[in-house]
Amino acid sequence: RAQVKYPLGLEVIEADICLADYNPEFILSVLPRIEWPVLLSAVKAIGGEAAIGVDEPLPTDPSDIFRRCEAGEEGLLRVMHRVLLEARVLEGHLVCPTTKRRFRIHDGIPNFLPPRSAQVQQTPGWENQPSLDPPRDDEKPPRTDEMQDDEDENSST
């Protein structure tokens, strides 16, 4: 059975509204790409429509929303603008549905680093520290003949 790795769950500690220029053309361009159940779940996690300043529940039928927005229904376009571009999570976690691993959101930025790297990142001056994570195969330097000679010398003594 395949493991479900998407969508990540959302746990919100703090959210706010960050005003953005209204752009109905952009909203229309992204609407067909939105996974509506995931968006509704995110709005619910933030605290519902009222928490982001939307007066009525979001419609549940994505084709109806697209049709109404395409017809130029200004109120719905502005609601979608608020939901998609202005509501933001400042503090919280994204949670993998399979492993239950939690990824912290701090200042609106999710941290997907592996745990050991995340610990290094939290220390002052972390950007000057070597990574504690082992290098991936594609990051390892190529082996040279000198390295092999050194290993042969050490193994014979």
N, C-alpha and C positions, 0 to 999 in steps of 0.2 A: 504494500500500500504506500502510495506517495505521501511524503510529508508536506504539510501545508506551511509555507514560509511567508505567505502574503495574505492579507495585508498585516502589517505590524499593528499591534494594538496601541492605543494612545491613552496615556495617563497624564492628566493635566493638573499641575499644581497652580500655575499662574498663566493667565492669558490676557491679552489686551487687543485694542484696535489701533492700527497704525494707518492713518489716512493715506490714500493713494489717489492719483489722478484718475478720474473716471474715463474708461476706454471701452465703450460697448463693442467695438470691432474685435478687440482682443478677447472679450468674454465670449462672443459668438465663435471665435476660432478655437477656443479650448473646450467649450461645452461638449462636443462629440467625443472627446478623449477622456472624459471624467468617468470614473467608476462610481456610479451614484450611491450604491450601498456604503462604500468606503467613505465618501464625503459625508453622508448622513450620520455615520458612526462618529466621525471626527467632530461634527457640530455638536452631537450629543455629549461627547467627552469634554468639550469646552464648557458645557453647561446649558446647551440648547440655544435655540434661536434668540430668546430674550437676552441671553448673556452677551450676544454680539450685536444687539440693537436691531434685531429683525422682529417685526411685530406679529407675523403669522408663521405657522409651520411651513417648512419647505415642502414643495410638492414631491411626491414619491415616484412619479412617472417621468423618467428622463426624456422620453420622446415628447411628452407634453411640454416640458420646460423648454426644450430646444425649439419646438414649434412656436411657442409663445414668445420667446426671446427673438427668434428670427422674424416674427411678425412686428417686432418693435415695441413690445410691452415694456415700457420704460420702468415701471415699478419693479418688475421681476428682474430686469437687467441690472438695476441698482442693487437689489438683494443679492444676486449672484456676484456682483462686484464686491460687495461687503464680505461675503462668505469666502470667495476665492482669493482676494487680494488684500483685504484689510484685517481680517481676523488672524491672529498669530499666537502661537504658544511660546511663552517666554521660559517657563520652567516646567519640567515634567519628565516623562520617559516614553520611549517607544519600546514595545514588548514583542518579542518573537513568539508567534503562536505555537511553534513546535518546541523550542528549547526553553521558553519562558525567560530567556536572557533579556535584561533590561538595558536599554541604551539611554543615557541621560541626555536631556535637553537642557542646556544652560544658555541664558541670554538669547534664546531663539535658535540655537545651533545644536543639532543632535551630534553626539560623539559616538562614532562607530568604531573607534580604535579598540584593539584587543585589550583585555584588562591590564596586562603589565605595561603596555604603552600608555594607557590612560593614567596609571599611577605616576609614571615619569612626567607626563604632561602637567600634572597638578603641582609639581615642585617648581620653585622659582628658578629661572634660568634654564628650564627644560629644553629650550630650543638648541642649547649648546651641548646637550648631553647625548652620548651615544644611545641608540635604541637598546632596550633590554631584550627585545624579541629576537629570536634567531633569524638570520637572513633567509629569505626564500631562495629556492634553487636559482631563480632568474636574477638574484642579487649577488650571488656568490662570485668572487673573482675566479677567472679561469685558472686551472692548475698549470704550473709551468714545470719544465724538466728539473729546474733547481729545487723546487719543492719536493719532487719525487726523490732526488738525490739525497736531500736532507733526511727524509723519512727512512730511506734505505740505510744511511749511516747510523741513525739513532736505533734502528731495530737490530743491527748487527752488534751493537756494543752491550 
